[in-house]
């Protein structure tokens, strides 16, 4: 009687399980259903990595804008409203000490224009001032207005153009930042897609566990009826109850894993962890005609990493130019022409102007550096060769990766066909053996094995379909070509310029 009472309690509890778990898995009020496209849009807006990438891109863009602005004409005004200086000095010519006082007020207006093509500087300056000078010697005081207008050219010679080189470097920095942003977006798409299908896979796992629980419930009901009719021993009911409890435990475990996966995904895309979500995915197999050689050609033509390696080569060449300029023979030409006038009356400053031309040519001639320049040049050339090797190695990696993904896709298409057939066979096998079990030709333990086999085959098919989707995305990222729409993904919203 005690055993019968315990069996009755187990039966009553297990009979309520399908209802309880069906209710627990129903979409909650306010639950948000996410598609892959919606998840990507949320991640693009909220991802910390993307925010940092955008800020870095903006920083490089503004730095280049500032450099380009610095190459335009610069206007400046320097004013000295008051300058007083009193000093006592010894005059060797007259062998006497002299005290002088000087009051000065002046202003200089300048227009400076860098010359980008020659790395020179052309400037126009005008200095106007008033001077009140007293000298103890001969007790003289002089008050004058003066003005100096001069045009000046400074031109380096026998050296490289530093202005052009700096501008080119900033342009490369901006291009590299755009490429990094584009790659970051592609990595985000890959990670979000992986996380999206992880959640979807867990949802499938829960659904499969529910199907298994339902089948186990059916098996339990059959066993219970047979035991009550005296057709089976009570031990069969114990085994059926154990199988049902095991299915319950499996469902609970899968639900916990699903909720953990959802939380991780919400953090990844920047959603509130308190928001309830459900994943809506399309994993239907639509094989595309993929040409391996075409995929490789698209990748070698468009992959941003290759352009980054080319930028590294250009930077190494710039560094080679700078290194070669150390201890170099170089010169400078300075030309200026000024018109200077002064008078005690403001209106007569230029009554008798003076022309003050200036021509200067200077050279810097290094004599001996103990081999420093030669050693630095050798190091720079080695770095340049490393950059070239990296470019060739990157090309080989791209080709190899695309070949591997292509082979994987072909293999997955075959595996999906096999998995689908396995599911059909497992379903038919389970139905046949369920009928055998109903007729008393099979034990509950044997039927449970067929149920486990069916669940495994369903899970294998789900995994194969998701793997195909992920590999198709991997090929798109590797080649930067969307074989579904037959267009470059650089022209989509993941372009770094958008």
Secondary structure, 3 states (H helix, E strand, C coil): CHHHHHHHHHHHHHHCHHHHHHHHCCCCCCCEEECHHHHHHHHHHHCHHHHHHHHHHHHHHHHHHHHHHHCCCEEEEEEEEEEEEEEEEEECCCCEEEEEEEEEEEEEEEEEEEECCCCEEEEEEEEEEEEEEEECHHHEEEEEEEEEEEEEEEEEECCCCHHHHHHHHHHHHHHHHHHHHHHHHHHHHHHHHHHHHHHHHHHHHHHHHHHHHHHHHHHHHHHHHHHHCCCCCHHHHHHHHHHHHHHHHHHHHHHHHHHHHHHHHHHHHCCCCCCCEEECCCCCCCCCCCCHHHHHHHHHHHCHHHHHHHHHHHHHHHHHHHHHCCCCCEEEEEEEEEEEEEECCHHHCCCCCEEEEEEEEEEECCCCCCCHHHHHHHHHHHHHHHHHHHHHHHHHHHHHHHHHHHHHHHHHHHHHHHHHHHHHHHHHHHHHHHHHHHCCCCCHHHHHHHHHHHHHHHHHHHHHHHHHHHHHHHHHHHHCEECCCCEEHHHCCCCCCC
